[in-house]
Amino acid sequence: MEETGSLTLGERERAMLAGEAGEGAAAAMRLVADAARLLGARRLVPVASAHIDGCLYHGDAGTLFAEHLVALGASVAVPATLNIGALDLMKPGNVRMPPERRAMALRLMQAYQALGCRSTFTCAPYQAGHRPAVGEDVAWGESNAVAFCNSVLGARTNRYGDFLDIACAIAGAAPAVGLHLPQNRRARLVLDASALPDRLKDEDAFWPVLGALTGRKAGERVPAITGLEGFASEDRLKALGAAAASFGAVGLFHVVGETPEAPTLAAALDGADADVERLTMGDIGEALALLSTATGADEAVSAVGIGSPHLSLGEFEALIDTFAGRRARLPFYANTGRHVVAELEARGHLPALDAAGVTLVADTCIVATRIIPAAGGVLMTNSGKFAHYAPGNIGHAVIYGSLADCVETAVAGTLRRDLSLWS
């Protein structure tokens, strides 16, 4: 072992820094080691896999960085999946982008493929078979994926940003700080949902609202939520975590009796002191208001968008059932991963979606790149994450509603929203 400042490196890590695994691996290890020193880590932790957020085009620098790693001969040392890019490679016409930016976005996606990453291009890699084991250290990017990985799968990761994510994947290691350490995974805030009505907990639309509320209340604390036993599903926990990570900085949440590190409240706390808050319908109403930025109930909806995080097969089947043979009069975008598109095709669901007027978007999503024709409209969504990002990213005000609200609005061509759910 060798100490460099307060960071102690092992023999493998020192050999990689010295270039014994090639220039690309040495460059990646330098990035990881320097980040570890900045974060105050005393050691690195080996990682079993990675999920890479850096393949979404934000400018030429990201493309040139990835291509530089390729030129240095770098390749990932662990299995690595790719988050969304800026292009829909399955339906290129979906994306409206100037030719020069389109070319750079494509080069970026191709560079990460050349580094050995899987071409998943989804913000829900856990739906594409990337599911690390409980207690396994990994290096994941993308906020909802990180929250799901830590909370629902019970693996351990911090939120790794662009460039550091791929560096960790090439080095096969990450700084041993934050949520990699057991003591930082203990709940410090308890949100008691037992007083909320069961009929509400059994509605899919409730979970993004609870997520937004959790994100706002948690701050930097790990929250544990009680009173939800028997109501959680993987898609509901996905929606909760995505909203909590968007409206706050939540990388890990515990749902007592449902998530792997919280069979009991005592297990989630693990001896830590925690603040306790009893949630009310007033709290839910305030959180619901955060998810709609359009002014007035009579705002003209210009498009409907669902699937952030990407839709699962089960969510698509619910969508088809809700349309019940009808057709949307408004543009209706359903965002998902290419692995789900393959399942939809295998099960014969694509004709029903086409007949309903649903535009499938894969490999990317409507708030990450220009797909909706013009800014300045109103997007209706059942996604807490879309609700948070659409105003800033694509210039659309938002109306939040249930899946049924979204479909009824699209079919009618004008706003339809059942507010009795929230009474």
ChimeraX attribute file (.defattr): number of C-alpha atoms within 10 A of each C-alpha:
attribute: neighborCount
match mode: 1-to-1
recipient: residues
	/A:1	10
	/A:2	11
	/A:3	11
	/A:4	11
	/A:5	9
	/A:6	12
	/A:7	20
	/A:8	17
	/A:9	18
	/A:10	13
	/A:11	10
	/A:12	13
	/A:13	22
	/A:14	17
	/A:15	15
	/A:16	20
	/A:17	22
	/A:18	16
	/A:19	14
	/A:20	13
	/A:21	15
	/A:22	16
	/A:23	18
	/A:24	24
	/A:25	29
	/A:26	24
	/A:27	20
	/A:28	28
	/A:29	28
	/A:30	19
	/A:31	17
	/A:32	26
	/A:33	26
	/A:34	15
	/A:35	15
	/A:36	20
	/A:37	17
	/A:38	11
	/A:39	13
	/A:40	15
	/A:41	20
	/A:42	18
	/A:43	20
	/A:44	20
	/A:45	18
	/A:46	19
	/A:47	23
	/A:48	18
	/A:49	24
	/A:50	31
	/A:51	32
	/A:52	32
	/A:53	28
	/A:54	26
	/A:55	27
	/A:56	25
	/A:57	24
	/A:58	16
	/A:59	12
	/A:60	13
	/A:61	12
	/A:62	19
	/A:63	23
	/A:64	15
	/A:65	14
	/A:66	24
	/A:67	20
	/A:68	14
	/A:69	23
	/A:70	18
	/A:71	13
	/A:72	15
	/A:73	15
	/A:74	25
	/A:75	23
	/A:76	23
	/A:77	21
	/A:78	21
	/A:79	17
	/A:80	29
	/A:81	29
	/A:82	28
	/A:83	27
	/A:84	29
	/A:85	27
	/A:86	28
	/A:87	30
	/A:88	22
	/A:89	18
	/A:90	13
	/A:91	12
	/A:92	12
	/A:93	11
	/A:94	21
	/A:95	21
	/A:96	14
	/A:97	16
	/A:98	8
	/A:99	9
	/A:100	8
	/A:101	15
	/A:102	17
	/A:103	12
	/A:104	20
	/A:105	24
	/A:106	19
	/A:107	19
	/A:108	27
	/A:109	26
	/A:110	17
	/A:111	22
	/A:112	26
	/A:113	19
	/A:114	18
	/A:115	22
	/A:116	19
	/A:117	24
	/A:118	16
	/A:119	18
	/A:120	24
	/A:121	30
	/A:122	32
	/A:123	32
	/A:124	29
	/A:125	23
	/A:126	18
	/A:127	18
	/A:128	17
	/A:129	11
	/A:130	17
	/A:131	16
	/A:132	19
	/A:133	14
	/A:134	16
	/A:135	16
	/A:136	18
	/A:137	26
	/A:138	30
	/A:139	33
	/A:140	33
	/A:141	27
	/A:142	23
	/A:143	26
	/A:144	25
	/A:145	26
	/A:146	29
	/A:147	31
	/A:148	27
	/A:149	30
	/A:150	31
	/A:151	26
	/A:152	25
	/A:153	19
	/A:154	23
	/A:155	23
	/A:156	28
	/A:157	28
	/A:158	24
	/A:159	22
	/A:160	23
	/A:161	16
	/A:162	16
	/A:163	19
	/A:164	23
	/A:165	24
	/A:166	33
	/A:167	31
	/A:168	31
	/A:169	34
	/A:170	27
	/A:171	30
	/A:172	26
	/A:173	27
	/A:174	29
	/A:175	26
	/A:176	21
	/A:177	19
	/A:178	17
	/A:179	20
	/A:180	22
	/A:181	14
	/A:182	12
	/A:183	13
	/A:184	14
	/A:185	24
	/A:186	27
	/A:187	27
	/A:188	20
	/A:189	24
	/A:190	27
	/A:191	20
	/A:192	17
	/A:193	19
	/A:194	16
	/A:195	11
	/A:196	16
	/A:197	11
	/A:198	14
	/A:199	10
	/A:200	15
	/A:201	21
	/A:202	16
	/A:203	13
	/A:204	20
	/A:205	25
	/A:206	22
	/A:207	26
	/A:208	28
	/A:209	28
	/A:210	25
	/A:211	29
	/A:212	29
	/A:213	25
	/A:214	29
	/A:215	28
	/A:216	19
	/A:217	17
	/A:218	21
	/A:219	15
	/A:220	14
	/A:221	22
	/A:222	25
	/A:223	29
	/A:224	26
	/A:225	28
	/A:226	20
	/A:227	17
	/A:228	18
	/A:229	13
	/A:230	11
	/A:231	16
	/A:232	19
	/A:233	13
	/A:234	14
	/A:235	17
	/A:236	20
	/A:237	23
	/A:238	27
	/A:239	29
	/A:240	31
	/A:241	36
	/A:242	32
	/A:243	34
	/A:244	33
	/A:245	27
	/A:246	21
	/A:247	26
	/A:248	19
	/A:249	20
	/A:250	27
	/A:251	30
	/A:252	28
	/A:253	33
	/A:254	29
	/A:255	26
	/A:256	22
	/A:257	19
	/A:258	22
	/A:259	21
	/A:260	20
	/A:261	26
	/A:262	24
	/A:263	14
	/A:264	17
	/A:265	18
	/A:266	13
	/A:267	16
	/A:268	27
	/A:269	23
	/A:270	17
	/A:271	11
	/A:272	13
	/A:273	12
	/A:274	16
	/A:275	11
	/A:276	14
	/A:277	13
	/A:278	14
	/A:279	18
	/A:280	14
	/A:281	14
	/A:282	11
	/A:283	13
	/A:284	17
	/A:285	14
	/A:286	13
	/A:287	21
	/A:288	21
	/A:289	12
	/A:290	18
	/A:291	25
	/A:292	20
	/A:293	18
	/A:294	20
	/A:295	11
	/A:296	9
	/A:297	10
	/A:298	10
	/A:299	15
	/A:300	15
	/A:301	22
	/A:302	21
	/A:303	23
	/A:304	24
	/A:305	24
	/A:306	26
	/A:307	25
	/A:308	26
	/A:309	26
	/A:310	27
	/A:311	22
	/A:312	23
	/A:313	20
	/A:314	11
	/A:315	15
	/A:316	19
	/A:317	13
	/A:318	14
	/A:319	21
	/A:320	19
	/A:321	12
	/A:322	16
	/A:323	20
	/A:324	12
	/A:325	11
	/A:326	17
	/A:327	20
	/A:328	20
	/A:329	17
	/A:330	19
	/A:331	18
	/A:332	26
	/A:333	21
	/A:334	21
	/A:335	24
	/A:336	28
	/A:337	29
	/A:338	23
	/A:339	20
	/A:340	20
	/A:341	22
	/A:342	13
	/A:343	14
	/A:344	18
	/A:345	11
	/A:346	10
	/A:347	10
	/A:348	11
	/A:349	16
	/A:350	18
	/A:351	11
	/A:352	17
	/A:353	21
	/A:354	12
	/A:355	13
	/A:356	22
	/A:357	20
	/A:358	22
	/A:359	15
	/A:360	22
	/A:361	26
	/A:362	28
	/A:363	26
	/A:364	27
	/A:365	31
	/A:366	24
	/A:367	22
	/A:368	18
	/A:369	21
	/A:370	18
	/A:371	21
	/A:372	22
	/A:373	10
	/A:374	11
	/A:375	14
	/A:376	11
	/A:377	20
	/A:378	22
	/A:379	30
	/A:380	32
	/A:381	29
	/A:382	27
	/A:383	27
	/A:384	33
	/A:385	29
	/A:386	27
	/A:387	29
	/A:388	20
	/A:389	18
	/A:390	21
	/A:391	20
	/A:392	11
	/A:393	15
	/A:394	20
	/A:395	16
	/A:396	24
	/A:397	24
	/A:398	27
	/A:399	26
	/A:400	26
	/A:401	24
	/A:402	20
	/A:403	20
	/A:404	18
	/A:405	21
	/A:406	27
	/A:407	29
	/A:408	22
	/A:409	22
	/A:410	28
	/A:411	21
	/A:412	13
	/A:413	17
	/A:414	16
	/A:415	19
	/A:416	19
	/A:417	18
	/A:418	11
	/A:419	10
	/A:420	6
	/A:421	12
	/A:422	13
	/A:423	8
